[in-house]
Amino acid sequence: MKRVFSGVKPSGNLTLGNYLGAMRHFVAMQDDYECFYSVVDLHALTVPQEPEELRQQAISLAALYLAVGIDPKKSTLFIQSQVPAHAELGWLLQCMSYMGELGRMTQYKDKAREQESVTVGLFTYPALMAADILLYQTDVVPVGEDQKQHVELTRDIAIRFNNRFGEVFKVPEPLIPSIGARIMSLSEPHKKMSKSSNSMGDIHLLDEPNVIKKKINRAVTDSEAVVRYDPENKPGVSNLLVIHALCSGESVAALEERYQGQGYGALKKGTLEAVLAVLEPIQARYRQLMASDEIYDILAAGAAKAREAAAPTLKRVKEVMGLNL
């Protein structure tokens, strides 16, 4: 089976957009790929963190992975810092990376503008991201369009390394979902829903039902009062249709027909019902996991499997670079 790797930082609050655009695809891939899913807590250190809060966020994110349907019998779920090979290979790949290519990374530029002082880690973290992927001889990396640049850099580093030292790394391919890859903010439908924001436009996976209702009821629409999918001219309405369709499993065309002549109130009500039908069982499973020690056992087993899988690649890298005696 081909291998998949994906990592998510334990920062912010996962949104419905994260689920519809990425996590539900992770679940679907489990039967067709050998999957490695990681809570990448080392990446979170590129900006200041409160230690205990970081630990709790890492556990919470892992529980959400399981709650949405990641099966530890099918996939390897682990916390990045529990597999030291990530940090070690990250340093080795920094020594194969160039200042210019790291400086061109869009996410670095965006995040650097938000910080009073920029850490070296924020600049070099794409090399650690490359290590995350290359450690497992990954074939496919499921990413959003905004992360494609990082996979392209990973490919460049792998090719550069292989050209110098021989065929050590598999060169991975990005996999960008064609549907639902970008779920937009309810309040600013030209912007992507963000897990780092706490605005009324972002539906978080752990939002209470009354909060979700308030957010959907306040969703931006327009003055036309016609339910039609038209992202350019009706971005708010189109976003609600996409969310409704992805949560209910119906087509956008079928929803357009259903709500014809009914206005936006009916669309919002139907969207709310579809969203709650998806999120309520996820939230129930999450609460169950957080109330028991099951999550710790799963993560310990996942880390052990990940260390075993990563070891041959790191050993080979060190050999070809002249580090193993």
Protein Blocks (a to p, Z undefined) as FASTA:
>chain_A
ZZdddddddehjddfklmmmmmmmmmmmmmmpccdddddfklmmmpccdfklmmmmmmmm
mmmmmmnopafklpccddfklmmklmmmmmmmmmmccfklmmmpmklmmmmmmpmbdcfk
lmmmmmmmmmmmmmnopabdcddfklmmmmmmmmmmmmmmmmmnopfbccddddddfehk
accdfklmmbccdfkbccfkbccfklcfklmmmmmmmpccdfnopacddfklmmmlmmmm
mmmmmmnopafklmmmmmgonajmlmmmmmmmmmmmmmmmmmmmmmmmmmpmklmmmmmm
mmmmmmmmmmmmmmmmmmmnopaZZ
